[in-house]
Amino acid sequence: MNSLRRGLHPLNTAPLFRCFNRLIGTENRCRVLCADFIRARPGDHILDAGCGVADILDYLPEGVSYAGFDSHLPYIEYNRRRFKGRGTFLCEDISTGSCQEARSWDLFLGIGILHHLDDEKALSLLQRAKSALKPGGRFVSADGCFAGTQSVMARMVLKCDRGKFVRRQTEYEALARRVFSDVLSTVLEGTLRIPHTLLVMECAA
């Protein structure tokens, strides 16, 4: 999850957001994403867009070079205190961030970000990811997804999400394929303690 929706929402406070994540079981989701989809190796350069409170960093292998950016300064300040030099954290907008140097990154993560973006902004992020990746690099996203087989409760949870652009699998794929030639998507259930349907995409040029 990320911090794109601002205002007085309690989850915009970093400690409360972390407590909420632990309550719904995002530790398990992070383990699954890192083991089965991100598959980072020591020495990889990883850029995390809309990093939020950067929980994913706890599950990445030692020896990676991690940079997370988010436009919500309280999250960035919290991460700098929490991780104490394990990563670089920048307060930047996804559309104008200077940290997205071309051809510099092995992995570009968008964990819980596309469902906060309309199609135009989502395409902009995907294009920036493609430009930022080294040859052979991958963009990995994970977002709530509407699916015909999901439970009523899972659908209700998604409708209550702060992100207003939760899509169907085919809609996420269509956006990704406008930028990346190789798109592999996987629908996951049961990664949280609450009913939820997650779509993970691995994209390569």
Helices and strands as residue ranges (DSSP letters): G 10-12, H 14-24, H 26-32, I 33-38, E 45-49, G 55-59, E 65-70, H 73-83, E 88-91, E 105-111, G 114-116, H 119-132, E 133-146, H 152-159, E 167-168, H 169-177, E 182-189, E 197-204
